[in-house]
Amino acid sequence: MAQIWITVDVEAQPNRAPEAHVDRLIWGRFDTGDFGVGRMMNIADEHGVKLTAFTDLAEIDRYGTSMSDVAANIACRGHDLQLHVHTEFFSRSVWDAAGTTPASDLNVIDDDQAKCVVRELVTHYQRITGVQPLAFRGGGYRFNEILLRQLCRYGIRIDSSVNRSRATQPFSTPATQQFSWPNGMIEIPVSVVDGFRNIPRPFDFNFNSAHFATHDDMIQYVDHFGRQFTKDAIVVLVMHSWSLLDIKNGHHFGPPLLANVERLQRFITEALNAGHNFVTTADILALLEDGELPLREAIDPRGLGDAFWRLETSEPLRSRLTRRSWEPLEEFGYPWQTSSEFKPAMEAMLGGRWEKAGHFITDMRPPINFDDQQRPHACDLHAWEPVGYALRAHKVFGDLRYLNLATNFVFDWLNRYWRPISGDTAAEHLDRLIADSSTFAWYDMAVGRRIFRLAYLLDVLARDPASEEATIETLWRALQFHHAVLSREHFFRAHSNHGIHQALGQLAAARRFFHMPESASQYALARERLLQLLDEHFTSDGAHKEHSPGYHYGLMVSFVGAAASGLLTEAALKDRVLAMEEVLSWMIMPNGVIVPIGDTDPKAMVRSIPFVSQFASEGLQHQMSGGVLGTPPANGVKEMKASGYAFARFAHGAPEAQNSSYLAQIAGHHSATHKHADHLAFVWYDRGREILIDPGRYAYAGRTEPRSDLFKQGFWYSDPERIYVESTRAHNCVEIDGYSYRRKRVRPFGSALLHASEQDGLTITDCEMVVERRIRHRRVLVMAPGHWLMVLDWLHDRTAPHDFRQWFQFAPDWNLHLEGNLLRGQAPESCTKPGASLVLADLLGTGRILPPVRGQQEPELQGWTSDAPYSLVPSGSVAVAAEPTMMGRFATLIVLESDVTIDRQATRFNATMRNGKAEWYDSRGRHTLNVIPDKSGSVSVHHVTR
């Protein structure tokens, strides 16, 4: 099995086409279609293969943005963009600015010219992609030792300029596979073999050779190469962006040669069928890192010795660290420096006080109290969250006191938690370290959130002449220790959002010092993990799988920040972030508060204009800027079958009015992570008020015993208030036999949402799940915006009867009382909204509405909602109970009126609640709602008012 590296030299030399050089020689544009690098990428994509495009970025000086667009397109499509150069395309001003003469031949380039060439190429590349290039190929396969030294200095890890079949080589190299140069740079030579088909010369693997008439010829070459070298040798195929074109007049390329298109397609297909792999630059570096790609010992063909090759490594660490241009601290959260609260908070920090959410956490003067804290605060301190604030304040205000504050905090932490164990990076030692649960020092998320702040502080201090070399050396060693910890595979928390914080933090830290030899493998690992997590943690409809709008928002902001910081450059990734933004737009209630489903605190979502302007979703911009930016979000029903969310939003009056009708339902169960016992729960907001609510997060307080009944049910925290907000009876759910739905040792059902749509002016959602493998539950919600909501539940267990209770949780401002078998509610008038009334009625007449409960503490908590962390406020809670039965049937109507009369003689449903009719009277007239099964297996509704 061979490792095949398809490389494409992307260039548009003027002598190869009479005109339209970029269009002809790179895109291959003719009347019959495109036959350039875009067509090659299409062919590769069809087979799941990536090309490595060595792109001549010097041609930007000749062709301008059209050449920049070529490079950006290759990178955005996920192919492997790397460096290529023909120096004659640099403008004279480039050489003049560097104070040197133009280089006409890379074989004889001197040190000043080499510095100029590499600096220009890397600058262009970073401006286009936001990341560091990894590989280089000289134009005409030209290079020399001086150029290799400068490439290594700028962090280029791989060269592929050696081609011993060409006379343009600066010196001869033996017949060999991949090897290292004495400075540690890796050479992956263009594949050259001897004796192929009796050709009397060294023969290279060039797609446009006349000896490769068919794809079989190319497969035979791969086999011949495998016999001449070891099975681990990289087979390097050379193509050009014009390789699918014919050649005319001896030197002009075009028109398309369809046989070449077919040959490339067939070669990739047959190579895959033969079990061969296709690799990119990152794959090659990963193979090296894993010890799966042996290298021949270093080749020094001219015997220059270490004094020449290793000259750069004798350079001081400070100088090596600061070769790249300085970049700001990455944003992975809300940029508080844009808030009016930032300056006062920073002044308090200079005074020694670190506060969060209005609560004093710790004195900032060492020794700092890192561990004697509530769980979230301890994690924040070990993640160096105050350091992030201080570093931003230093950048915003230019005040060295903030830099000193951050440095003192960091060295207090390093001296206590890293320095005593810094000398041992053996795997078993790191594993013991990260297994220690007595402190958050090496907690998974704390390490991920800390490492990029450590890298940034090192970058700042390395550029400060007042910093001591010992300080820089200490921070660099600490950074490498953090990379070693994060690189432990079992420490990577792929199952939760913590893994995303780990991958983003390591990616940012590795990118900052990508030019250092240690960083390429660290960057590749973090990037691979991040892409994996995007697929695993977000559904195809863009929602985060951890059952919490709050966590969806937090991670979305992290990805928005990563994109703004240049860590996510591909168009496909940006499209995924846009999908996350669109989902969040539906998760914000008309009053501007994020819907507090799952582990979500009910926070107002208006943010600063500079922050909100980063979003691509205009609807989200509008919501989070208080209407200053963007356009009002869409009305209608949002069905998200993959995640299990359903939303409805209908504005009354102006689109942005707070009196919109809003319904949100969670019908997803993807894991136990942040999942409350809230299957099929929902939230209802209407006429400017919250009506039916969710209890929110409260806090992560206490830990349940691993063998306890609570733990077995899925309750991770033992605080009674936390247990309550997670429980089924605290949500708008059906409770079975007085127990909460189990979330541990049960198979997550994924999405229970069958259907959500707008029908006949109504919102309808239809869900079905199976509880405990035997109790089938079907729930239908029907909402008439601004008027009423109907909840239909059917539960069935063929093996045993159950006590089924339908729970409803009302917002705190609703005063509830039971009048016969009707629940009445009044909400008082305020300066911002009028008073309101509602009636809750059992349509079937078989249920018993229990007396409402508000702020109950004994015998158990009931009737509470969390308005903020560690806070509960009383709220109305009501259950509709049925006699123990094998088949539970509920039809509950809530009307926003002061009086309602149910016509029970006209109201009837079949046994499964899939077919029926309900009739009632209110101030708007007589209402008839027909529920009818449809061909899809769901239900349809039809509503008439007379």
Disulfide bonds with the S-S distance in Angstrom:
none
